[in-house]
């Protein structure tokens, strides 16, 4: 089953190699849609996560506290996002998927869910979407790599 949760954040960046206005520092009101896949957890009175792939409220709290507030919201992306070689929507969406693989998957409170895609709206008319393959291509997951993000 798939579930999706939207988030918003404000951030600034510049595209140093762009041949237009985006070469200058500017900001966006980003919208982020994260899609996860997993099995619905069996209903059990001792499991507060039962009946869900993952609880939306718990997911919101973790994503806001550990990803958005720490790396994205009201930051200059080139300064705040580790290992981001270019702050295009494409690279940022792939980095977000890689972050979710490293920081969400395997956590007890996340059940067996896995990140499927991150769709990052840079404007109301333009978005980039990255999946696991994009993340693994642009941000290979190395042994003990998660220690660098703690």
C-alpha positions as CSV (number, residue, x, y, z in Angstrom):
1,X,0.0,0.0,0.0
2,X,1.1,3.6,-0.6
3,X,0.7,6.6,1.6
4,X,1.6,10.2,0.9
5,X,2.2,13.2,3.2
6,X,2.8,16.8,2.1
7,X,5.2,19.3,3.8
8,X,6.1,22.9,3.2
9,X,9.3,24.9,3.8
10,X,10.9,28.1,2.7
11,X,14.5,28.1,1.5
12,X,17.0,30.1,-0.6
13,X,19.6,28.9,-3.1
14,X,21.5,29.8,-6.2
15,X,22.3,27.8,-9.3
16,X,25.9,28.8,-9.9
17,X,26.0,27.3,-13.4
18,X,22.6,28.5,-14.6
19,X,22.7,31.0,-17.5
20,X,19.7,33.0,-16.3
21,X,18.2,34.7,-13.2
22,X,18.5,31.6,-11.1
23,X,22.2,32.2,-10.9
24,X,21.5,34.9,-8.3
25,X,20.5,34.1,-4.8
26,X,16.7,33.7,-4.6
27,X,14.1,31.8,-2.5
28,X,11.2,29.4,-3.0
29,X,8.2,28.3,-1.0
30,X,8.7,24.6,-1.6
31,X,6.1,21.9,-1.3
32,X,7.3,18.4,-0.6
33,X,5.2,15.3,-1.2
34,X,6.7,12.1,0.3
35,X,5.2,8.8,-0.8
36,X,5.9,5.6,1.2
37,X,5.1,2.0,0.6
38,X,4.5,-0.7,3.2
39,X,2.2,-3.2,4.7
40,X,-0.6,-2.1,6.9
41,X,0.3,-3.2,10.4
42,X,-1.9,-5.9,11.9
43,X,-4.5,-4.6,14.4
44,X,-3.4,-5.3,17.9
45,X,-4.4,-3.5,21.2
46,X,-0.7,-3.3,22.3
47,X,0.5,-1.7,19.1
48,X,-0.4,2.0,18.7
49,X,0.8,1.8,15.1
50,X,-1.7,-1.0,14.2
51,X,-4.0,-0.4,11.3
52,X,-1.5,2.0,9.5
53,X,1.4,1.7,7.2
54,X,2.7,4.4,9.5
55,X,0.9,7.0,11.6
56,X,0.7,10.3,9.7
57,X,1.1,12.3,12.9
58,X,4.3,10.5,13.9
59,X,5.6,10.7,10.4
60,X,4.9,14.5,10.3
61,X,6.7,15.0,13.6
62,X,9.8,13.1,12.6
63,X,10.0,14.7,9.1
64,X,9.5,18.2,10.5
65,X,11.9,17.9,13.4
66,X,14.7,15.8,11.9
67,X,14.6,16.9,8.2
68,X,12.8,20.1,7.5
69,X,13.7,22.1,10.6
70,X,17.2,20.8,10.7
71,X,18.3,21.1,7.0
72,X,15.6,22.9,4.9
73,X,13.3,25.5,6.4
74,X,14.7,29.1,6.2
75,X,18.2,28.0,5.2
76,X,20.4,28.6,2.3
77,X,20.5,25.1,0.8
78,X,24.1,25.2,-0.3
79,X,25.1,25.8,3.3
80,X,22.7,23.6,5.2
81,X,22.3,20.4,3.2
82,X,25.2,17.9,3.5
83,X,26.6,16.4,0.3
84,X,24.4,18.5,-2.0
85,X,26.6,19.2,-5.0
86,X,23.9,21.4,-6.7
87,X,20.8,22.8,-5.2
88,X,18.5,22.1,-8.2
89,X,15.1,20.6,-7.4
90,X,16.3,17.4,-9.0
91,X,19.3,17.0,-6.7
92,X,17.4,18.1,-3.6
93,X,14.5,15.6,-4.2
94,X,17.1,12.8,-4.6
95,X,18.9,13.9,-1.5
96,X,15.6,13.8,0.4
97,X,14.9,10.3,-0.7
98,X,18.4,9.3,0.4
99,X,17.9,10.9,3.7
100,X,14.6,9.0,4.2
101,X,16.4,5.7,3.4
102,X,19.1,6.4,5.9
103,X,17.0,7.9,8.7
104,X,13.5,6.5,8.6
105,X,13.7,2.9,7.3
106,X,14.3,0.3,10.0
107,X,13.0,2.5,12.8
108,X,10.6,0.7,15.0
109,X,8.0,3.4,14.9
110,X,8.1,3.4,11.1
111,X,7.0,-0.2,10.8
112,X,8.1,-1.8,7.5
113,X,7.5,1.3,5.4
114,X,10.0,2.4,2.7
115,X,10.3,5.7,0.9
116,X,9.1,5.4,-2.7
117,X,9.3,9.0,-4.0
118,X,9.9,12.6,-3.1
119,X,8.1,15.1,-5.3
120,X,9.5,18.6,-4.7
121,X,7.5,21.5,-6.0
122,X,9.8,24.5,-6.5
123,X,7.0,26.7,-7.7
124,X,3.2,26.1,-8.2
125,X,4.0,25.1,-11.8
126,X,7.2,23.1,-11.6
127,X,8.3,20.0,-9.7
128,X,10.9,17.3,-9.7
129,X,10.4,13.8,-8.5
130,X,13.0,11.4,-7.4
131,X,12.8,7.7,-6.5
132,X,15.1,5.2,-4.8
133,X,17.1,4.6,-7.9
134,X,17.7,8.3,-8.4
135,X,18.8,8.7,-4.7
136,X,21.1,5.7,-4.9
137,X,22.7,6.9,-8.2
138,X,23.3,10.5,-7.0
139,X,23.9,9.8,-3.3
140,X,25.3,6.3,-2.9
141,X,24.7,4.9,0.5
142,X,28.0,3.9,2.0
143,X,28.6,1.8,5.1
144,X,28.3,3.9,8.2
145,X,27.2,6.9,6.1
146,X,24.3,7.6,8.5
147,X,26.8,8.6,11.2
148,X,27.6,11.7,9.2
149,X,24.0,12.9,9.3
150,X,23.4,12.4,13.0
